[in-house]
Amino acid sequence: MKFKDYYEVMGVNRDATQDEIKRAYRKLARKYHPDVSKQADAEERFKEVGEAYEVLKDPEKRAAYDQLGANWKAGQDFQAPPDWDAGFEFTGGGYTGGFGDDAGAHSDFFESLFGQGFRGAGPAGPGSRGGFHVGGTDHHAKVLIDLDDAMNGATRSISLRVPEVDARGHVTTRERVLKVNIPKGVKQGQHIRLAGQGNRGIGEGKPGDLYLEIEFNPHSIYRVEGRDVYLDLPVAPWEAALGASIKVPTPAGPVDMKIKPQSANGSKLRLSGRGIPGKPPGDLYVTLQIALPPATTDKAKEIYRDMRQALDFNPRARLGV
Amino acid sequence: MAKQATDTLNGIILEEEARLTLRELCDACVVNADFICELVDEGMLEPAGQEKSHWYFTGISLRRVRRAQRLQRDLGINLAGVALALDLLDEVDQLREQLNRLSVPGQE
């Protein structure tokens, strides 16, 4: 087990006042709150900060923690000394209750120090009597899918780590694997709700729900917004100038598209219904990007020279030079 | 438990298919109706229907209630502050989407 330096986590000195600790906590909690932050490790950081605050905000727990000494460094191997907490009484005060409020949110380090003493005070503890029912909490997870999965629907295996309290009150995590259908037409950021698949309740309490947030893997050529799909389509100068019928990739396979003569660079064309299927289906927006043929051969250089002579073209005319 | 690993589960898309009464929303979020009414008063939720007994909420409401609960509890902000935070977070999400649309694929 690794030692956790709660002062370092909170970014305060060991002699910080309770007010300073509270201020540091509020600031960090806002920064890392999983509803606010998009940082990948936000939830983890938020829990870490919550755990540090759980200890430091409570003068009794803080005093006991301080007694371990200032020589410990974060990450060092740690074993709680026997009877280290003699003379302290942890009367609880409850959890700060982190994101997802699962009881197993705290680290092994925290559990080894404060786990036994005061957990019994909580409703989720081993002391809960018969007749005590609490509904299970909801479980949230993210699912990464590809654009193809949204186009055609897919099945995904999702593994969840479920905290469980055993008969002696220890919290362990168990892996649970679910197979879930990803419905066709699902959009980025939408949630799939699986009723009753969340954390189990206590007693006869109903289990919570499982929410899966859909996130798209970035695609190499398409961008997705809602059900609409965006594509930058390179075209040759003569295709844009003279008009052409060209092949365009779409998520469902290539289609032919007509380009009008005199199409400008950056023109947007809409292919109705060629986005992600649904009611209504999304559209495919194609932005023309005129690609310049390289002037690497004598032949190509000659053609560019001919254009310079034949065309009276000043691309900077609008800039007044 | 082993059985669950082999069955394929079908969920519903919360944002599109879910339609909840006040009672169902309360049950799903484990809150009492007063809390929901406060959120409606604050303009955070906009149920369809006139009378409370005929209110209908969309699936998005469910997420907003859960988010409001967490923000209130974890950050100690009052409901007006939560309402502001939710609006700003929605705006940030929209801006992120736009940014994502304008960015060149394959380059992060």
Chai-1 contact restraints between the chains, C-beta under 6 A:
chainA,res_idxA,chainB,res_idxB,connection_type,confidence,min_distance_angstrom,max_distance_angstrom,comment,restraint_id
A,A29,B,D74,contact,1.0,0.0,6.0,A-B,restraint_1
A,A29,B,L75,contact,1.0,0.0,6.0,A-B,restraint_2
A,R30,B,L75,contact,1.0,0.0,6.0,A-B,restraint_3
A,H33,B,D74,contact,1.0,0.0,6.0,A-B,restraint_4
A,D35,B,R67,contact,1.0,0.0,6.0,A-B,restraint_5
A,D35,B,R70,contact,1.0,0.0,6.0,A-B,restraint_6
A,D35,B,L71,contact,1.0,0.0,6.0,A-B,restraint_7
A,G135,B,V30,contact,1.0,0.0,6.0,A-B,restraint_8
A,T155,B,T8,contact,1.0,0.0,6.0,A-B,restraint_9
A,V177,B,A5,contact,1.0,0.0,6.0,A-B,restraint_10
A,K179,B,T8,contact,1.0,0.0,6.0,A-B,restraint_11
A,V180,B,L9,contact,1.0,0.0,6.0,A-B,restraint_12
A,N181,B,T8,contact,1.0,0.0,6.0,A-B,restraint_13
A,N181,B,N10,contact,1.0,0.0,6.0,A-B,restraint_14
A,Q190,B,I13,contact,1.0,0.0,6.0,A-B,restraint_15
A,Q190,B,E15,contact,1.0,0.0,6.0,A-B,restraint_16
A,H191,B,L14,contact,1.0,0.0,6.0,A-B,restraint_17
A,I192,B,G11,contact,1.0,0.0,6.0,A-B,restraint_18
A,R193,B,G11,contact,1.0,0.0,6.0,A-B,restraint_19
A,R193,B,I12,contact,1.0,0.0,6.0,A-B,restraint_20
A,R193,B,L14,contact,1.0,0.0,6.0,A-B,restraint_21
A,L194,B,L9,contact,1.0,0.0,6.0,A-B,restraint_22
A,L194,B,G11,contact,1.0,0.0,6.0,A-B,restraint_23
A,S220,B,G106,contact,1.0,0.0,6.0,A-B,restraint_24
A,I221,B,P105,contact,1.0,0.0,6.0,A-B,restraint_25
A,R223,B,R101,contact,1.0,0.0,6.0,A-B,restraint_26
A,R223,B,P105,contact,1.0,0.0,6.0,A-B,restraint_27
A,E225,B,E97,contact,1.0,0.0,6.0,A-B,restraint_28
A,E225,B,R101,contact,1.0,0.0,6.0,A-B,restraint_29
A,Y230,B,R101,contact,1.0,0.0,6.0,A-B,restraint_30
